[in-house]
C-alpha cells in the first residue's frame, strides 16, 4: 500500500498518476500551472482549498512580513500589559495617599478640637491633664477607626514620653 502524499509536490505527482482520467490534470498546462504555483509558494489546485492551507502558503511567501507583524503585535501586547499594570499601581498609590491624607486630616482636626473646644477655658490644665483628656477623647470619638485611634494614642504616648511621664506613656497591658 502506498503512503498518501505529504507535500504539495507529492500531491501534484499523485494527481498526475491517478488511474481514472477524470481525476488527473485536464491538460499539461494545468499541471504546469500547479508546478509554477508550487515553486512560487502559492496554493495549488490539486490540494483541497482550506483556510489553514492558504494561510500556511501565505506565511511561507511572506515570512519576513509575518515575522515583523508578529513582533509588532507582541510589542503592542507587552505595552498594553505594562500600561494596565502601571494604571493599577497608580490607582493603588492614589488610594494609599488618600488614606494617609484622611488620617492626617483627622489627626489635625482632633488636635484642633482638643486645643480649642474640648478643654474648659475656665481653668488652666497641666500637660498631664491635657493628655489624659486627649486619651479619653480618642477612646470616645475614634473607637470605630482602630488604625487612627492607635496612631493618636501612640502620639499621645510619645508626648508623655517626651515630658518624662513614663508611667502614663506606657499604660499597663490589660
Order of alpha helices (4+ residues) and beta strands (2+ residues): alpha-alpha-alpha-alpha-alpha-alpha-alpha
